[in-house]
């Protein structure tokens, strides 16, 4: 059994707290489209996602090794550095959750780690080649690849189902959505749970509890899997609402295409050891699926806010991580100050969230303007879409939502508010 110091124990607990926030922050990646289309009830959806996240945590350790062995120099890291990195990641997760923006927990974690490492050991302690090839390039490529794949899959899905019976088609796609949502949850566990495993393993190496270049111990894998599963079950309802209703209105065919495309990209990246953002992948696939249906419109005002959050994630988390590392450098009292700041800030954010509660009872209610004008990209996609076949519209591309709850929501007048 590893020997633990007090600071090492604090780091492990803080890492599991980050893993918990990662779970509820990223639940939307797997279940937002399934919930928004009515394919599954909200509580059932997050329960299934939690179980599959736990299972996925045991399937691989490649991403964990990228974090613990590749991104930063183990020799220049102290447990306090890991603690400071986690503070930056947790606070960014909570802030973006508060405003309902699906940002990347992965990039928050890596940003915090990079900032704290630079503050402690200098720029040379960060492996720039790993940062570029396994973090930055996938960050740009993932939403593009997933979006294009989802757009093409949506077109193909509607084309193949053109002559299918409407009711049978809807039931089939509903089953397909549930299966693909499960696949995304499993993929999320193989990718995101491992990041916490990697951070804990890095802390154990830094604290001398395990040998350098060690794989994550079994207790680390189990605890990280349980933490992310618990967070997933509680559900990040604010982000689920944005992902499911805020970006575009999806039918079951589109939801199936989006989730399948995202899961494929995430699983492939996990196999290759890329520390991919599941949020970027799923968001890209949702927008691609929205553009793939005739008449589909992506709400670019929401997407723009989301893109800004993506761009700020790494530098913002790095700045907070660097400042936290600077304070912990004053000794035990500095670490205590940072810990109190983290707890107080988290409590304040939670209290602010109670002013407008979003949970499983109202997650499909939306105050987002549904008649946003088509932007340049939407117009360009529509320009190259083949004209519909002559004759009556088919059931598979009927713009009327597939489930009664959606139809009721669309008939209800909406108002526009600022999130």
C-alpha positions in Angstrom: 0.0 0.0 0.0 1.3 3.5 -0.9 2.5 5.7 1.9 0.5 8.9 2.1 1.4 12.4 3.4 -1.3 14.9 4.3 -0.8 16.9 1.2 -1.0 13.8 -1.0 -4.3 12.8 0.6 -5.6 16.3 0.0 -4.6 16.1 -3.7 -6.3 12.7 -4.1 -9.5 14.0 -2.5 -9.4 17.2 -4.7 -8.8 15.1 -7.8 -11.9 13.0 -7.1 -13.8 16.2 -6.5 -12.7 17.3 -10.0 -13.8 13.9 -11.4 -17.2 14.4 -9.8 -17.6 17.9 -11.4 -16.4 16.3 -14.7 -19.2 13.8 -14.4 -22.1 16.2 -14.0 -20.5 18.8 -16.3 -20.2 16.3 -19.2 -23.5 14.3 -18.7 -24.9 16.3 -21.6 -22.3 14.8 -23.9 -24.0 11.5 -23.7 -27.6 12.2 -22.9 -28.6 15.7 -24.0 -30.0 14.6 -27.4 -31.6 11.5 -26.0 -33.4 13.6 -23.4 -34.3 16.5 -25.7 -36.0 14.2 -28.3 -37.9 12.3 -25.6 -36.2 8.9 -26.4 -35.5 8.4 -22.6 -36.8 10.0 -19.4 -34.2 12.3 -17.9 -33.5 10.4 -14.7 -33.3 7.0 -16.4 -31.0 8.5 -19.0 -28.5 9.8 -16.5 -28.6 6.6 -14.4 -27.7 4.5 -17.5 -25.0 7.0 -18.4 -23.5 6.7 -14.9 -23.3 2.9 -15.0 -21.6 2.9 -18.4 -19.2 5.7 -17.4 -18.1 3.4 -14.5 -17.6 0.4 -16.9 -15.7 2.5 -19.4 -13.2 3.6 -16.7 -11.9 0.0 -16.7 -11.4 -0.5 -20.4 -8.1 1.3 -21.0 -5.3 3.4 -19.4 -3.8 5.0 -22.5 -5.2 8.5 -21.8 -4.2 8.2 -18.2 -0.7 7.5 -19.2 -0.7 10.6 -21.6 -1.6 12.8 -18.6 0.7 11.1 -16.0 3.7 10.4 -18.2 3.6 12.6 -21.3 2.3 16.2 -20.7 4.6 17.4 -18.0 8.0 16.4 -16.6 7.3 14.2 -13.5 10.7 15.2 -12.0 9.6 18.9 -11.7 6.3 18.2 -10.1 5.3 18.4 -6.4 1.9 17.3 -5.0 1.1 21.0 -4.3 1.4 21.6 -8.1 -1.2 19.0 -8.8 -3.4 20.5 -6.1 -3.1 24.0 -7.7 -3.9 22.6 -11.1 -7.1 20.9 -9.8 -8.2 24.2 -8.2 -8.1 25.9 -11.6 -9.9 23.0 -13.3 -12.7 22.7 -10.7 -13.5 26.5 -10.7 -13.7 26.7 -14.5 -16.0 23.6 -14.6 -18.3 25.2 -12.0 -18.4 28.6 -13.6 -19.2 27.2 -17.1 -21.8 24.9 -15.5 -23.4 27.9 -13.8 -24.0 29.7 -17.1 -24.9 26.4 -18.9 -22.0 26.4 -21.4 -20.6 23.0 -22.5 -16.9 23.7 -22.2 -14.2 21.1 -21.9 -13.4 19.6 -18.5 -10.4 17.9 -20.1 -8.9 21.2 -21.3 -9.7 22.8 -17.9 -7.6 20.0 -16.2 -4.7 20.3 -18.6 -4.8 24.1 -18.5 -4.6 24.0 -14.8 -1.8 21.5 -14.9 0.2 23.5 -17.4 -0.2 26.8 -15.5 0.8 25.3 -12.2 3.7 23.4 -13.7 5.1 26.5 -15.4 4.7 28.5 -12.1 6.6 25.8 -10.3 9.3 24.5 -12.6 9.3 26.7 -15.7 8.2 26.4 -19.3 10.7 23.6 -19.9 8.8 21.3 -17.6 5.9 21.2 -20.1 6.4 18.8 -23.1 5.3 21.0 -26.0 5.3 18.3 -28.6 2.8 16.2 -26.5 0.7 19.4 -25.9 0.5 20.1 -29.6 0.0 16.6 -31.0 -2.2 15.0 -28.4 -4.1 18.0 -27.0 -4.3 21.1 -29.3 -4.6 19.3 -32.7 -7.3 16.9 -31.4 -9.1 20.0 -29.9 -9.4 21.5 -33.3 -9.9 18.3 -35.3 -12.4 16.6 -33.1 -15.4 18.9 -33.5 -14.7 19.2 -37.3 -14.4 15.5 -37.9 -17.4 14.7 -35.6 -19.5 17.5 -37.2 -18.8 16.4 -40.8 -19.4 12.8 -39.9 -22.7 13.6 -38.2 -23.8 15.8 -41.2 -23.2 13.0 -43.7 -24.7 10.4 -41.4 -27.8 12.5 -41.0 -28.2 12.9 -44.8 -27.7 9.2 -45.2 -30.1 8.3 -42.4 -32.9 10.5 -43.9 -32.1 9.1 -47.4 -32.3 5.5 -46.3 -35.5 6.1 -44.3 -37.3 8.1 -47.0 -39.7 5.3 -47.9 -39.9 3.7 -44.4 -43.1 3.6 -42.4 -43.2 6.7 -40.2 -44.1 5.2 -36.9 -41.8 2.2 -37.3 -39.0 4.5 -38.3 -39.4 6.6 -35.2 -39.4 3.6 -32.9 -36.3 2.3 -34.6 -34.4 5.5 -34.3 -35.5 5.8 -30.7 -33.9 2.5 -30.0 -30.9 3.5 -32.0 -30.6 6.7 -30.0 -30.6 4.8 -26.7 -27.9 2.4 -27.9 -25.7 5.2 -29.3 -26.1 7.3 -26.1 -24.9 4.2 -24.2 -21.9 4.1 -26.5 -21.1 7.7 -25.9 -21.3 7.1 -22.1 -19.0 4.2 -22.4 -16.6 6.2 -24.5 -16.7 9.1 -22.0 -15.7 6.7 -19.2 -12.7 5.4 -21.3 -11.5 9.0 -21.9 -12.5 11.4 -19.2 -12.3 9.1 -16.1 -8.8 8.3 -17.2 -7.7 11.9 -16.9 -8.3 11.9 -13.2 -6.5 8.6 -12.9 -3.6 10.1 -14.7 -3.6 13.2 -12.4 -3.7 11.0 -9.2 -1.0 8.8 -10.5 1.1 11.8 -11.3 0.6 13.0 -7.7 1.5 9.6 -6.3 4.7 9.7 -8.4 5.5 13.2 -7.2 4.9 12.3 -3.6 7.1 9.2 -3.8 4.2 6.8 -3.2 4.6 4.9 -6.5 7.5 4.4 -8.9 7.9 6.7 -11.9 6.3 5.5 -15.1 3.8 3.4 -13.2 0.3 2.6 -14.5 -2.6 3.8 -12.3 -3.2 1.4 -9.3 -6.4 -0.5 -9.3 -7.8 1.6 -6.4 -7.2 4.7 -8.4 -9.1 3.3 -11.4 -12.0 2.2 -9.2 -12.3 5.5 -7.2 -12.1 7.6 -10.4 -14.7 5.5 -12.0 -17.1 5.8 -9.1 -16.6 9.6 -8.7 -17.4 10.3 -12.4 -20.3 7.9 -12.3 -21.8 9.7 -9.2 -21.4 13.1 -10.8 -23.0 11.8 -14.0 -26.0 10.4 -12.1 -26.7 13.8 -10.5 -26.9 15.3 -14.0 -25.6 18.7 -15.2 -29.1 19.8 -16.2 -28.1 23.3 -17.2 -25.7 22.0 -19.8 -28.0 19.3 -20.9 -30.6 22.0 -21.7 -28.1 24.0 -23.7 -26.8 21.0 -25.6 -30.2 19.4 -26.2 -32.3 22.6 -27.0 -29.9 25.5 -27.3 -27.8 24.6 -30.3 -30.5 23.2 -32.6 -33.7 21.2 -32.6 -33.1 17.6 -33.2 -35.3 14.7 -34.3 -34.5 11.1 -33.4 -32.8 10.5 -36.7 -30.4 13.4 -36.1 -29.8 12.4 -32.5 -28.8 8.9 -33.5 -26.4 10.2 -36.2 -24.9 12.8 -33.8 -24.2 10.4 -31.0 -22.9 7.6 -33.2 -20.5 9.9 -34.9 -19.3 11.4 -31.6 -18.8 8.0 -30.0 -16.7 6.8 -32.9 -14.4 9.8 -32.7 -14.0 9.5 -28.9 -13.4 5.7 -28.9 -10.8 6.1 -31.6 -9.0 8.9 -29.8 -9.0 6.9 -26.5 -7.4 3.9 -28.3 -4.6 6.2 -29.7 -4.1 7.9 -26.3 -5.3 11.3 -27.4 -6.6 13.4 -24.5 -9.7 14.4 -26.5 -12.4 16.7 -25.3 -15.7 14.8 -25.4 -17.5 18.1 -25.2 -15.9 19.3 -28.4 -16.7 16.1 -30.2 -20.3 15.9 -29.1 -21.0 19.6 -29.7 -19.5 19.3 -33.2 -21.6 16.3 -34.0 -24.8 18.0 -32.7 -24.2 21.0 -34.9 -23.4 18.7 -37.9 -26.6 16.8 -37.4 -28.5 20.1 -37.1 -27.2 21.2 -40.5 -27.8 17.7 -42.0 -31.6 17.9 -42.0 -33.4 20.0 -44.6 -34.6 23.2 -42.9 -32.4 22.5 -39.8 -30.9 25.7 -38.2 -28.0 25.9 -35.8 -28.3 28.7 -33.3 -25.0 30.4 -33.9 -25.5 32.9 -31.1 -25.3 30.0 -28.6 -22.6 28.3 -30.6 -20.5 31.5 -30.6 -20.7 31.8 -26.8 -19.6 28.2 -26.6 -16.7 28.7 -29.0 -15.5 31.6 -26.8 -15.6 29.4 -23.7 -13.6 26.8 -25.5 -10.9 29.3 -26.4 -10.7 30.6 -22.9 -10.6 27.3 -21.1 -6.9 26.5 -21.3 -5.6 30.0 -20.5 -8.2 30.7 -17.8 -7.6 27.4 -16.0 -3.8 27.9 -16.5 -3.9 31.3 -14.9 -5.9 30.2 -11.9 -3.6 27.1 -11.5 -0.5 29.3 -11.7 -1.8 31.8 -9.1 -2.8 28.9 -6.8 0.6 27.4 -7.1 2.2 30.7 -6.2 0.2 30.9 -3.0 0.9 27.2 -2.1 4.6 28.1 -2.4 4.3 29.9 0.9 4.0 26.6 2.8 1.2 24.8 4.6 -0.7 28.0 5.4 -0.7 28.9 1.7 -2.1 25.5 0.8 -4.8 26.0 3.5 -5.7 29.4 2.0 -6.1 28.0 -1.5 -8.2 25.1 -0.1 -10.5 27.6 1.8 -10.8 29.7 -1.4 -11.8 26.7 -3.4 -14.5 25.6 -1.0 -15.8 29.2 -0.5 -15.9 29.8 -4.3 -17.7 26.5 -5.0 -20.3 27.2 -2.3 -20.9 30.7 -3.8 -21.4 29.3 -7.3 -23.8 26.7 -6.0 -25.8 29.3 -4.1 -26.0 31.5 -7.3 -27.3 28.4 -9.2 -30.2 28.2 -6.8 -31.7 31.4 -8.1 -32.8 29.6 -11.2 -33.0 25.8 -10.6 -32.7 23.5 -13.6 -33.4 19.9 -13.0 -35.0 16.8 -14.6 -38.4 18.3 -14.3 -37.8 21.3 -16.5 -34.6 20.4 -18.5 -36.6 20.3 -21.8 -38.2 23.7 -21.2 -36.5 26.3 -23.3 -36.4 30.1 -23.4 -34.2 30.3 -26.4 -35.5 32.0 -29.5 -36.5 29.3 -31.9 -36.7 31.5 -35.0 -33.1 32.7 -35.1 -32.3 33.7 -38.7 -30.2 31.3 -40.6 -26.5 32.2 -40.6 -23.9 32.1 -43.4 -23.0 28.4 -42.8 -26.6 27.3 -42.5 -27.4 29.1 -45.8 -24.4 27.6 -47.5 -25.4 24.1 -46.5 -29.0 24.7 -47.6 -27.7 25.9 -51.0 -26.1 22.5 -51.8 -28.9 20.4 -50.4 -30.8 18.5 -53.2 -34.4 19.6 -53.6 -37.0 17.3 -52.1 -38.7 14.8 -54.2 -42.0 15.7 -55.8 -45.1 14.5 -54.1 -46.2 14.6 -50.4 -43.6 14.9 -47.7 -42.4 11.7 -46.2 -42.7 10.8 -42.6 -39.0 10.4 -42.1 -38.3 14.1 -42.9 -41.5 15.6 -41.5 -40.3 18.7 -39.6 -42.9 18.0 -36.9 -41.1 16.7 -33.8 -41.2 13.0 -33.2 -42.6 13.1 -29.7 -45.6 14.8 -28.2 -43.6 16.7 -25.6 -41.7 18.5 -28.3 -44.8 19.4 -30.2 -46.3 20.8 -27.1 -43.2 22.8 -26.4 -43.1 24.2 -29.9 -46.7 25.3 -29.8 -46.1 27.1 -26.5 -44.9 30.7 -27.0 -41.4 31.3 -25.8 -39.6 34.3 -24.6 -36.0 35.2 -24.9 -33.8 35.7 -21.8 -30.1 35.9 -21.2 -28.5 32.9 -19.6 
